[in-house]
Amino acid sequence: MSESYTKLMSSIVHSTVWSESLATKVVWVTMLALSDRTGYVGASVPGLAKAAGVTLEQCEEALMRLMA
């Protein structure tokens, strides 16, 4: 697995996503950390849930909220 760098801007806390649930924010930041330079996140939903430390149900809900 290759290491990559994702810049985290301080403005993230002013994003509309920041008003979402804690699980949604954690899934979002986890996806930012896992994404490649094109934004692709190579993870299954269960794998993403495990990486984020949330339940499968929380991850699925977070993904639905982020896609809305």
JOHU-V41933 format. One record per residue. PHI is phi in radians with two decimals (NA if undefined). PSI is psi in whole degrees, -180 to 180 (999 if undefined). OMEGA is omega in degrees with one decimal (none if undefined). Layout:
phi=PHI psi=PSI omega=OMEGA
phi=PHI psi=PSI omega=OMEGA
This chain:
phi=NA psi=129 omega=-179.9
phi=-1.54 psi=147 omega=178.0
phi=-1.47 psi=145 omega=174.9
phi=-2.37 psi=169 omega=-177.0
phi=-2.10 psi=131 omega=175.4
phi=-2.14 psi=118 omega=178.7
phi=-1.30 psi=132 omega=179.0
phi=-1.90 psi=111 omega=-177.5
phi=-1.40 psi=144 omega=179.1
phi=-1.12 psi=-23 omega=-180.0
phi=-1.18 psi=-9 omega=179.3
phi=-0.97 psi=-33 omega=-178.1
phi=-1.30 psi=-8 omega=177.0
phi=-1.78 psi=2 omega=179.1
phi=-1.27 psi=153 omega=176.3
phi=-1.11 psi=-26 omega=178.5
phi=-1.12 psi=-28 omega=-177.4
phi=-1.16 psi=-18 omega=177.3
phi=-1.54 psi=-1 omega=178.2
phi=-1.36 psi=178 omega=179.7
phi=-1.10 psi=161 omega=178.3
phi=-1.01 psi=-43 omega=-179.6
phi=-1.06 psi=-41 omega=179.3
phi=-1.13 psi=-43 omega=177.8
phi=-1.10 psi=-41 omega=-179.6
phi=-1.15 psi=-42 omega=178.1
phi=-1.10 psi=-42 omega=179.7
phi=-1.06 psi=-50 omega=-179.7
phi=-1.16 psi=-36 omega=176.3
phi=-1.10 psi=-42 omega=177.9
phi=-1.12 psi=-39 omega=176.1
phi=-1.05 psi=-43 omega=-178.7
phi=-1.19 psi=-32 omega=-176.8
phi=-1.55 psi=-15 omega=-173.2
phi=-1.23 psi=150 omega=174.7
phi=-1.53 psi=-173 omega=-175.1
phi=-1.14 psi=-18 omega=177.8
phi=-1.66 psi=-3 omega=-179.4
phi=1.65 psi=1 omega=-179.3
phi=-1.29 psi=131 omega=175.1
phi=-1.96 psi=109 omega=-178.6
phi=-1.52 psi=80 omega=-178.6
phi=-2.61 psi=145 omega=170.7
phi=-1.37 psi=165 omega=178.4
phi=-1.09 psi=-45 omega=176.6
phi=-1.09 psi=-38 omega=177.9
phi=-1.15 psi=-40 omega=177.3
phi=-1.14 psi=-42 omega=178.2
phi=-1.04 psi=-45 omega=179.8
phi=-1.11 psi=-45 omega=-179.7
phi=-1.10 psi=-36 omega=-178.7
phi=-1.43 psi=-16 omega=-178.4
phi=1.30 psi=32 omega=177.3
phi=-2.12 psi=166 omega=177.4
phi=-1.27 psi=161 omega=176.9
phi=-1.01 psi=-43 omega=-180.0
phi=-1.10 psi=-42 omega=178.1
phi=-1.11 psi=-40 omega=-180.0
phi=-1.14 psi=-46 omega=178.8
phi=-1.06 psi=-43 omega=178.1
phi=-1.12 psi=-42 omega=179.6
phi=-1.07 psi=-44 omega=179.2
phi=-1.10 psi=-39 omega=176.4
phi=-1.09 psi=-43 omega=178.7
phi=-1.13 psi=-42 omega=-178.6
phi=-1.21 psi=-29 omega=178.7
phi=-1.45 psi=-15 omega=-177.0
phi=-1.22 psi=999 omega=none
